[in-house]
Amino acid sequence: LETISALQNEIEELKSGGEVNMDALRSVLEQEVDNLRVDTESYKQMAEELEQASANDKTNLEQAAVTIQTLESELEKAREKKANADQRQEDSVKKDAESSDALRRELED
């Protein structure tokens, strides 16, 4: 804003037929260039930080995906074990019932 104000003042001075103080104008412009360089470096730093944060987020998401896959695999294995145990128990109950029926028939005979 200082630069714009200084340039507007110099333009008004020219319009009114006065002389432009070139040294003052050059000084203001050089200061503005320096400010822009500082801003550019600051923006570059922020961009690098954002890029790093984005890379960290991507890594975290990838790790979370692996964890989810691992948990899903473990859950599937646990379900299979439970299904097998349930089947064994059912088979055992049937076998016991068959044995019991066979004993009852023998006793009845």
GIDASUL-V535988 format. One record per helix or strand of 3 or more residues. SS is the DSSP state (hx for helix, st for strand). FROM is the first residue (numbers start at 1). LEN is the number of residues. If there is no record, write none. Layout:
BEGIN
{{SS;FROM;LEN} {SS;FROM;LEN}}
END
This chain:
BEGIN
{{hx;2;14} {hx;22;87}}
END
